[in-house]
Amino acid sequence: ERFQYILVDEYQDTNASQYLIVKKLAERHRRVCVVGDDSQSIYSFRGANIENILKFQSNYPESKLFKLEQNYRSTKNIVNIANSLIANNQNRIKKEVFSQRESGNLIQILGAMSDVEEAYMVAGKIAEMRNRQYEKWADFAVLYRTNAQSRVLEEAMRKHSLPLWALE
C-alpha cells in the first residue's frame, strides 16, 4: 500500500524474481512505469527474461506504450544495419529506429575465431589507419562490453606498439 508509483529502468533485463517483486508491489495501485528496449536485452545468461518486457502490455492492459525511435548518437548507416538485424527477431516490439545524422562510414564486418584474434584485428586496423591516414590518437576509441575483453585488447595494442591511452 505504501508504494503508489513504481518505476523500473532497464526492464528488458529483469529476471523472474524481479518481475514477481514488481508485480506484488504494483498489485494494489497498478501504477507501473517501465523503461526498456527489448532489442537491447543481453543478460539472459544472468537470468534476465525478455518475456517480462514483451508481455508487459498484456499484463497491464491499461498501460500506454511510448516508442522513442530516434537515435541521436549513431549515423544512418549504423542505425540501418541495426534495424536490419533486429528485424530478424521473431518476438519483438515492432519499431523503426531512425537517425537524422549523416550517413557515416560504411560498415565493415570482420569475423574472428577467438577473442585473441579479434583483439589483434582491432589493434592491426588501428595501426594501419594511423600509419596510412595519419589520424590523431584522439580519433580512436575501442569500446568493449565486458571487462574480460580488456586484457586481450591491451596485449594486442602493446604488440602493435599502440598506446593504451593518449592525449593529443
C-alpha positions, 0 to 999 in steps of 0.5 A, a space after each residue: 500500500 505504501 508504494 503508489 508509483 513504481 518505476 523500473 529502468 532497464 526492464 528488458 533485463 529483469 529476471 523472474 524474481 524481479 518481475 514477481 517483486 514488481 508485480 506484488 508491489 504494483 498489485 494494489 495501485 497498478 501504477 507501473 512505469 517501465 523503461 526498456 528496449 527489448 532489442 537491447 536485452 543481453 543478460 539472459 545468461 544472468 537470468 534476465 527474461 525478455 518475456 517480462 518486457 514483451 508481455 508487459 502490455 498484456 499484463 497491464 492492459 491499461 498501460 500506454 506504450 511510448 516508442 522513442 525511435 530516434 537515435 541521436 548518437 549513431 549515423 544512418 548507416 549504423 542505425 540501418 544495419 541495426 534495424 536490419 538485424 533486429 528485424 530478424 527477431 521473431 518476438 519483438 516490439 515492432 519499431 523503426 529506429 531512425 537517425 537524422 545524422 549523416 550517413 557515416 562510414 560504411 560498415 565493415 564486418 570482420 569475423 574472428 575465431 577467438 577473442 585473441 584474434 579479434 583483439 589483434 584485428 582491432 589493434 592491426 586496423 588501428 595501426 594501419 589507419 594511423 600509419 596510412 591516414 595519419 589520424 590523431 590518437 584522439 580519433 580512436 576509441 575501442 569500446 568493449 562490453 565486458 571487462 574480460 575483453 580488456 586484457 586481450 585488447 591491451 596485449 594486442 595494442 602493446 604488440 602493435 606498439 599502440 598506446 593504451 591511452 593518449 592525449 593529443 
